[in-house]
Structure formats: C-alpha cells, structure tokens
Amino acid sequence: MGQVLIRNLDDALIADFRRVAKANGRSLEAELREALAQARPRESLTGASLRALVESMWAMTPEGAAGVDSTPVIRQARDED
C-alpha cells in the first residue's frame, strides 16, 4: 500500500478530525483513511457511456410503468409493517 505525506494542514482541521476519530473510536489515521475513501473521485459518465447506462435502466423498467400510480403499492407495504 502506498503512503502520502500532506504538509501545511490547518491545525483546526486536524483538531476536528482528532475529535471525530475519538468519537468514532478510531485513530486519527483511520479516520483520515475513511474520509479519503468517502471522498474518492468518481468516474464521470459522458456521451456514449451515459447513453448506454440510461438505455439499460429503461430496459429494466416494465412496459407501461411510466404512467402507473404506485400509491396503492406503497400503502399496502406501509400497512403490512
């Protein structure tokens, strides 16, 4: 696994992460690792890949479902709980 050294971090930022790490029962390093994992850059979809994703989602939608009222289904699910 790689290592990264980040210089010139604001002391208040480090203090905030220390406080949150303690509240979460983790070390500062583990808290920062989790924060970086959550902030990981996502692949941006453009052009043909976005179009393909939309078409695949439409293919999963039952025919005619666009005009269906889901209120009765939601009420039934709520009443069963």
C-alpha positions in Angstrom: 0.0 0.0 0.0 1.1 3.5 -0.7 1.8 6.3 1.7 1.2 10.0 1.3 2.5 12.9 3.4 0.4 16.0 3.3 2.1 19.2 4.6 0.7 22.5 5.8 -2.7 21.3 7.1 -4.7 23.7 9.1 -4.4 22.9 12.9 -8.2 23.4 13.3 -8.8 20.8 10.6 -6.5 18.3 12.3 -8.2 19.0 15.6 -11.7 18.4 14.0 -10.5 15.1 12.7 -9.0 14.1 16.0 -12.3 14.9 17.8 -14.3 12.9 15.3 -11.9 10.0 15.4 -12.1 9.8 19.1 -15.9 9.9 19.0 -15.8 7.1 16.4 -13.4 5.0 18.5 -10.7 5.2 15.8 -7.2 6.6 15.4 -6.6 9.8 13.6 -5.0 7.8 10.8 -8.0 5.5 10.4 -10.4 8.5 10.4 -8.4 10.2 7.7 -8.3 7.0 5.7 -12.1 6.7 5.9 -12.5 10.4 4.9 -10.4 9.9 1.9 -12.2 6.7 0.9 -15.5 8.6 1.1 -14.2 11.4 -1.0 -12.7 9.2 -3.6 -13.2 10.7 -7.1 -16.0 9.0 -9.1 -15.8 8.2 -12.8 -17.8 10.7 -14.7 -20.1 9.4 -17.5 -20.2 11.2 -20.7 -21.6 10.6 -24.2 -22.0 7.0 -25.3 -21.4 5.5 -21.8 -24.1 7.7 -20.2 -26.5 6.9 -23.1 -25.8 3.2 -22.6 -26.5 3.4 -18.9 -29.8 5.2 -19.4 -30.9 2.7 -22.1 -30.0 -0.2 -19.7 -32.1 1.3 -17.0 -35.0 1.8 -19.3 -34.7 -1.8 -20.4 -35.2 -2.8 -16.7 -38.4 -0.8 -16.5 -41.6 -2.8 -17.1 -43.5 -1.8 -20.2 -46.0 1.0 -19.4 -44.7 1.5 -15.9 -44.1 5.2 -16.5 -47.8 6.0 -16.0 -48.5 3.7 -13.2 -49.7 5.1 -9.8 -47.6 3.5 -7.1 -49.7 4.9 -4.2 -51.7 1.6 -3.6 -48.5 -0.4 -3.5 -46.9 2.0 -1.1 -50.0 2.0 1.2 -50.1 -1.8 1.2 -46.4 -2.1 2.1 -46.8 0.5 4.9 -49.9 -1.2 6.3 -48.1 -4.6 6.3 -45.4 -3.2 8.6 
